């Protein structure tokens, strides 16, 4: 184990739907907590005027996908988690760009709910593109093969 890095075990029982729902809930709850005041000012918020606040909030969200230092048995998952983390980051960056663009086009994001829906659309676009890439399919295949190998070893005991 590397000094200063925490080694954790990958949860082989991860329910991907539950993971997505948790991320979705965390997004909405944290946006409501951290950005609600921007939308309560009575006028449409210009995201460019609040970039420091937005970036701090997004960094906290992006940290959810930071992968831990994995042990040797879990290395097959590392590339997959890196790709998922990058897609999350790309979707968040796209959301901010589209938020700014919408404001300039007089189609503002007027509420936390609007922001959440914009984020969902960006996630859909980024994830759809990413999941169809050869690199993602290879990483996903490696992860699934490792998972099957794990379960075979557990069931044979």
C-alpha positions in Angstrom: 0.0 0.0 0.0 1.3 3.5 -0.9 1.9 5.8 2.0 -0.8 8.5 2.3 -3.3 6.6 0.1 -6.1 4.7 1.6 -6.6 1.2 0.3 -10.3 0.2 0.1 -12.1 -2.8 -1.2 -14.3 -2.6 -4.2 -17.9 -3.5 -3.3 -18.6 -6.4 -5.7 -22.3 -6.2 -4.7 -22.7 -2.7 -6.2 -26.1 -2.2 -7.6 -25.5 0.3 -10.5 -29.1 1.6 -10.4 -28.7 2.4 -6.7 -25.4 4.1 -7.4 -26.9 6.2 -10.2 -29.9 7.1 -8.0 -27.6 8.1 -5.1 -25.5 10.3 -7.4 -28.7 11.8 -8.8 -30.1 12.5 -5.3 -26.7 13.9 -4.2 -26.6 16.2 -7.2 -30.1 17.6 -6.5 -29.7 17.9 -2.7 -26.3 19.6 -3.0 -27.5 22.0 -5.7 -30.4 22.9 -3.6 -28.2 23.4 -0.5 -25.4 25.2 -2.2 -27.1 27.1 -5.1 -30.7 27.8 -4.0 -29.8 31.3 -2.9 -28.7 32.1 -6.5 -32.2 31.3 -7.7 -34.0 33.1 -4.9 -32.6 36.5 -5.8 -35.7 37.4 -7.8 -33.9 37.6 -11.1 -32.3 35.0 -13.2 -28.8 34.2 -12.0 -25.9 34.7 -14.4 -23.7 31.7 -13.8 -20.6 33.7 -14.8 -21.2 35.9 -11.8 -21.1 32.9 -9.5 -18.3 30.8 -10.9 -16.3 30.4 -7.7 -19.4 29.2 -5.9 -20.4 26.9 -8.8 -16.8 25.5 -9.1 -16.6 24.7 -5.4 -19.9 22.9 -5.5 -18.9 21.0 -8.6 -15.6 19.9 -7.1 -17.4 18.4 -4.2 -19.7 16.5 -6.6 -16.9 15.3 -8.8 -15.0 14.0 -5.8 -17.8 11.3 -5.4 -16.3 9.5 -8.4 -12.7 9.7 -7.3 -11.5 6.1 -7.1 -9.5 4.8 -4.2 -6.2 3.1 -4.3 -7.2 -0.4 -5.2 -5.5 -3.6 -4.2 -4.1 -6.1 -6.7 -7.4 -8.1 -7.0 -9.2 -4.9 -7.9 -7.0 -3.5 -10.6 -9.4 -4.5 -13.3 -11.8 -2.0 -12.0 -9.4 0.9 -12.0 -9.7 1.8 -15.7 -13.5 1.6 -15.5 -13.7 3.9 -12.5 -11.3 6.4 -14.2 -13.6 6.5 -17.2 -16.7 6.9 -15.1 -15.0 9.7 -13.2 -14.0 11.4 -16.4 -17.6 11.1 -17.8 -19.0 12.7 -14.6 -16.5 15.5 -14.9 -17.2 16.0 -18.6 -21.0 16.1 -18.0 -20.6 18.6 -15.2 -18.4 20.8 -17.4 -20.9 20.5 -20.3 -23.7 21.5 -17.9 -21.9 24.7 -16.9 -21.1 25.6 -20.5 -24.7 25.0 -21.5 -25.9 27.0 -18.5 -23.8 30.0 -19.5 -24.9 29.6 -23.1 -28.6 29.4 -22.2 -28.3 32.5 -20.1 -26.8 34.4 -23.1 -29.6 33.1 -25.4 -32.2 34.4 -23.0 -33.2 30.8 -22.1 -32.0 30.9 -18.5 -31.9 28.2 -15.9 -34.4 29.5 -13.4 -34.4 26.9 -10.6 -32.5 24.1 -9.0 -34.9 21.8 -10.8 -34.0 23.3 -14.2 -30.3 22.9 -13.4 -30.9 19.3 -12.4 -32.7 18.6 -15.7 -29.9 20.3 -17.6 -27.4 18.1 -15.7 -29.4 14.9 -16.6 -29.4 15.9 -20.3 -25.7 16.5 -20.2 -25.1 13.2 -18.4 -27.2 11.4 -21.0 -25.2 12.9 -23.8 -21.8 12.3 -22.3 -22.5 8.8 -21.1 -24.2 7.8 -24.3 -21.2 8.9 -26.3 -18.7 7.4 -23.8 -20.4 4.1 -23.5 -20.3 3.6 -27.2 -16.5 4.2 -27.4 -14.2 1.2 -27.8 -12.1 2.2 -24.8 -15.2 2.2 -22.5 -16.4 -1.1 -23.9 -13.0 -2.6 -23.3 -12.8 -1.3 -19.8 -16.4 -2.4 -19.0 -15.6 -5.9 -20.5 -12.5 -6.2 -18.3 -14.5 -5.2 -15.3 -17.3 -7.7 -16.0 -14.7 -10.4 -16.7 -13.1 -9.7 -13.3 -16.5 -9.7 -11.6 -17.4 -13.1 -13.1 -14.0 -14.4 -12.1 -14.6 -13.1 -8.6 -18.0 -14.7 -8.3 -16.8 -18.0 -9.7 -14.0 -18.1 -7.1 -16.5 -17.3 -4.3 -19.1 -19.9 -5.4 -16.5 -22.6 -5.7 -15.5 -22.3 -2.1 
